[in-house]
Amino acid sequence: MSKEATVLFDIPGPRARARNALLTAVASIVLAAVLAALIWRLSDKGQFEEKLWTPFLKWTVWRHLLLPGLINTLKAAALATVLALLFGVVFGLARLSDHWWVRVPAGAVVEFFRGIPLLILIFLAFFVPNKISPAIAESQFGTLQRVSVDYFFSIFGVEINAGTVTVPAFAAVVFGLTMYNGSVLAEVVRAGVLSIPKGQSEAAYSIGLRKNGVMRLVLLPQAITVMMPAIVSQIVVLLKDTALGFIIAYGEFLQAGFKQVPANYSNNVLQAGIVVAVIYIAINMSLSRVATWLEGRSRRSRKTEAKTMGSGGPPPVAGVGVTQQTI
């Protein structure tokens, strides 16, 4: 059986290949020249002096400045990622509900938080409870406010004192990251489920599955593979957005690297930026590798299940007659 390859463009001929090689060489030379000029300029300004780089080789700098900031960044990003994924799955599936009284409010919540800039969400979470909580404490909802803070929000460090609610920077950052990125992930979940061919759900309904079973057993497992690149991309965005915590004095990694280290060691802002950028890139690349591994494992798992089903025949289904096979 012959295999026909899809042709997206014409194969370049000898002249086109020569032209492409020439353009590649010229672009490489120009790029190398620009890079050399940049390095020479930085060297001329003394940016490669040892005193500007040695602070990052000292354990005290990492122990007291960089590592605490990195831990705070990863802690906020990890908690916000879990909460955003839960938010995204719940509201993404709610937007697919057949009931308008579920679908419409879920859509309004998603669009509301997706339309507000993340920085404003962090500001609102940090300042608004402190301003309005005294008035709520004097109203009929005062008991509800006190109970909700004592038994739920206190796990995020939220405190209430004399009717005034104080939200720590960590909780405000996590709230903003969760609501904004969770709204984006809700759209990712909805689009991922809708991208599955309609025949998949029709086949599941034909063997007697209800909608919950179709969603849980058929659509979501396939949609996860489709959604994985977008989910990982949004998690990377979430990780980088933790840097916005500096606006409310949250001690995250970017603040530690860009403000605290240069302030204590020769104002080495450029060097601090390079070190911080390398660490961010390493973390994000690790996330991408993990996502690629999970996606490949999911694909292999489904292929193995499909082969098993194909060799042994379909399993019996309640309410459906099974014809005895003759070997």
C-alpha positions in Angstrom: 0.0 0.0 0.0 1.5 3.3 -1.0 1.8 6.2 1.5 1.0 9.7 0.2 2.7 12.5 2.1 0.9 15.8 2.5 2.8 18.5 0.5 2.7 21.8 2.3 5.2 23.5 0.1 7.4 22.8 -3.0 10.7 21.2 -2.4 13.4 23.9 -3.1 15.5 23.4 -6.2 19.3 24.0 -6.5 19.0 27.8 -6.8 16.5 28.0 -3.9 18.8 25.9 -1.7 21.8 28.1 -2.6 19.8 31.2 -1.8 18.6 29.8 1.5 22.2 28.9 2.4 23.4 32.4 1.6 20.7 34.1 3.6 21.4 31.7 6.5 25.1 32.5 6.4 24.5 36.3 6.2 22.0 36.2 9.1 24.4 34.2 11.2 27.2 36.6 10.6 25.0 39.6 11.4 23.8 37.9 14.6 27.3 37.0 15.6 28.4 40.6 15.0 25.6 42.0 17.1 26.4 39.6 19.9 30.1 40.4 19.8 29.4 44.2 19.9 27.1 43.6 22.9 29.7 41.6 24.7 32.4 44.2 23.9 30.2 47.0 25.1 29.4 45.2 28.4 33.0 44.5 28.9 33.9 48.1 28.3 31.5 49.1 31.0 33.0 46.7 33.4 29.9 44.4 33.6 32.1 41.2 33.6 34.1 42.3 36.7 34.4 39.5 39.3 32.9 41.5 42.1 29.6 41.8 40.3 29.2 38.0 39.8 30.8 36.6 43.0 27.8 37.3 45.2 25.9 34.6 43.4 28.6 32.1 44.4 28.1 32.9 48.1 26.0 30.5 50.2 24.8 33.4 52.4 23.3 35.2 49.4 21.3 32.1 48.5 20.4 31.2 52.0 19.1 34.6 53.1 17.9 36.2 49.9 17.5 34.0 46.8 16.3 30.7 48.2 13.6 32.2 50.5 12.3 34.2 47.5 12.4 31.1 45.3 10.5 29.0 47.9 7.9 31.7 48.2 7.4 31.8 44.4 7.1 28.1 44.1 4.8 27.9 47.1 2.4 30.5 45.7 2.6 29.0 42.2 2.0 25.4 43.4 -1.0 26.2 45.5 -2.5 28.6 42.9 -1.9 25.9 40.2 -3.9 23.3 42.1 -6.7 25.7 42.9 -6.8 27.1 39.4 -7.0 23.6 37.9 -9.9 22.7 40.2 -11.6 26.0 39.4 -11.0 25.5 35.6 -12.4 21.9 35.6 -15.5 22.8 37.7 -16.4 26.0 35.8 -15.4 24.6 32.4 -17.7 21.6 32.8 -20.4 23.9 34.3 -20.3 25.9 31.1 -21.2 22.7 29.2 -24.2 22.0 31.3 -27.6 21.4 29.7 -29.2 23.5 32.5 -29.2 27.2 31.9 -29.2 28.0 35.6 -25.8 26.3 35.8 -24.4 27.3 32.5 -25.2 31.1 32.6 -23.8 31.9 36.1 -20.7 29.8 35.4 -20.1 31.7 32.2 -20.6 35.1 34.0 -18.1 34.2 36.7 -15.5 33.0 34.1 -15.9 36.1 31.9 -15.8 38.4 34.9 -12.5 37.1 36.3 -11.0 36.6 32.9 -11.7 40.2 32.0 -10.1 41.8 35.1 -6.3 42.4 35.0 -4.5 40.1 37.4 -2.9 43.1 39.2 -6.3 44.5 40.1 -7.4 41.1 41.4 -4.4 41.0 43.7 -5.1 44.6 44.9 -8.7 43.8 45.5 -7.9 40.7 47.6 -5.3 42.6 49.6 -7.1 45.9 50.4 -10.9 45.4 50.0 -11.5 42.9 52.9 -9.6 45.2 55.3 -11.8 48.2 54.3 -15.2 46.6 54.2 -14.9 44.1 57.0 -15.6 46.5 59.9 -19.0 47.4 58.3 -19.8 43.8 57.7 -18.9 43.0 61.3 -21.6 45.4 62.6 -24.2 44.1 60.2 -26.3 40.9 60.3 -23.5 39.1 58.4 -20.9 39.7 61.1 -21.2 36.1 62.5 -20.9 34.6 59.0 -17.8 36.7 58.3 -16.2 35.6 61.6 -17.0 31.9 61.1 -15.8 31.9 57.5 -12.5 33.4 58.5 -11.9 31.3 61.5 -12.8 27.9 59.9 -11.8 28.3 56.3 -9.8 31.4 55.3 -7.5 31.1 58.3 -5.7 28.2 56.5 -4.4 30.9 54.1 -3.2 33.1 56.9 -6.2 35.4 56.9 -6.9 36.9 60.3 -9.8 38.8 61.9 -9.2 41.1 64.8 -12.0 43.3 66.3 -14.0 42.8 63.2 -11.2 43.9 60.8 -10.0 41.2 58.3 -6.3 41.2 57.4 -5.3 39.4 54.3 -1.6 38.5 54.0 0.3 39.1 50.8 0.6 35.3 50.1 -3.2 34.8 50.2 -3.8 37.9 48.0 -1.3 36.6 45.4 -2.8 33.1 45.4 -6.3 34.5 45.1 -5.5 36.6 42.1 -3.5 33.8 40.4 -6.3 31.3 41.1 -9.2 33.4 39.8 -7.5 34.8 36.7 -5.7 31.6 35.5 -8.6 29.4 36.7 -10.9 31.4 34.4 -8.5 30.9 31.5 -8.2 27.2 32.2 -12.0 26.9 32.3 -12.1 28.0 28.7 -9.3 25.5 27.9 -11.4 22.7 29.5 -14.5 23.7 27.6 -12.7 24.0 24.3 -10.9 20.7 24.9 -14.1 18.8 25.5 -15.8 20.4 22.5 -12.9 19.5 20.3 -13.6 15.7 20.7 -15.4 14.3 17.7 -19.2 14.1 18.3 -19.2 10.4 17.3 -17.3 9.6 20.5 -20.2 10.8 22.8 -22.8 9.3 20.4 -21.1 5.9 20.6 -21.0 6.1 24.4 -24.7 7.0 24.6 -25.5 4.1 22.3 -24.2 1.6 24.9 -26.3 3.1 27.7 -23.9 5.5 29.4 -25.4 8.6 30.9 -24.0 12.1 30.4 -21.9 12.0 33.6 -20.4 8.7 32.5 -19.8 9.9 29.0 -18.0 13.0 30.3 -16.0 11.1 32.9 -15.1 8.0 31.0 -15.0 9.1 27.3 -14.6 12.8 26.7 -12.4 14.0 29.5 -9.7 11.3 29.1 -9.3 12.2 25.5 -9.6 15.9 26.1 -6.8 15.9 28.6 -4.3 15.1 25.8 -5.7 17.9 23.7 -5.6 20.4 26.6 -2.2 19.5 27.9 -0.1 22.0 25.9 -2.4 24.8 26.7 -2.6 23.8 30.4 1.2 23.7 30.7 1.5 27.1 28.9 -0.9 28.6 31.4 0.9 27.1 34.3 4.1 28.7 33.0 2.3 32.0 32.8 1.0 31.6 36.3 4.5 30.9 37.6 5.9 34.1 36.0 2.9 36.1 37.2 3.9 35.5 40.8 6.3 38.3 40.2 3.4 40.7 40.5 3.4 40.0 44.2 6.1 42.6 44.6 3.4 45.3 44.3 2.1 44.3 47.8 5.5 43.5 49.2 5.3 39.7 48.8 8.8 38.4 49.1 9.0 36.4 45.9 12.0 35.4 43.8 12.1 38.3 41.4 12.0 40.9 44.2 14.8 39.0 46.0 16.9 38.8 42.9 16.3 42.2 41.4 16.0 44.4 44.5 17.6 42.9 47.5 20.7 41.4 46.0 21.7 44.6 43.9 20.9 46.7 47.0 23.4 44.8 49.1 26.1 43.9 46.4 27.5 46.6 44.1 24.2 47.4 42.4 24.7 44.4 40.1 21.2 44.6 38.5 22.3 43.1 35.1 23.9 40.1 36.7 21.0 39.5 39.0 18.6 39.7 36.1 20.6 37.1 34.2 20.8 34.7 37.1 17.0 35.1 37.8 16.2 34.6 34.2 18.2 31.4 33.9 16.5 29.9 36.9 13.0 30.9 35.6 13.9 29.3 32.2 15.1 26.1 33.9 11.9 25.8 35.9 9.7 26.4 32.9 11.6 24.0 30.7 11.3 21.3 33.4 7.5 21.9 33.5 7.4 21.5 29.7 9.4 18.3 29.9 7.1 16.8 32.5 4.0 17.8 30.4 5.5 16.2 27.3 6.2 13.0 29.3 2.7 12.9 30.7 1.2 13.5 27.2 3.2 10.7 25.7 2.4 8.4 28.5 -1.3 9.1 28.1 -1.2 8.5 24.3 0.7 5.2 24.8 -1.8 4.1 27.4 -4.8 4.7 25.2 -3.1 2.9 22.2 -2.4 -0.1 24.5 -6.0 -0.2 25.6 -7.2 0.1 22.0 -5.0 -2.8 20.9 -6.2 -5.0 23.8 -9.8 -4.2 23.0 -9.2 -5.0 19.3 -7.6 -8.3 20.0 -10.0 -9.6 22.6 -13.2 -8.1 21.3 -15.5 -5.6 23.0 -16.4 -6.3 26.6 -20.0 -7.2 27.4 -22.3 -4.3 28.2 -25.3 -4.5 30.4 -28.5 -4.6 28.4 -26.7 -5.3 25.1 -26.7 -8.8 23.6 -23.3 -10.3 22.9 -22.9 -12.8 20.0 -20.8 -15.8 20.8 -17.6 -15.7 18.6 -16.5 -18.8 16.8 -12.8 -19.4 16.8 
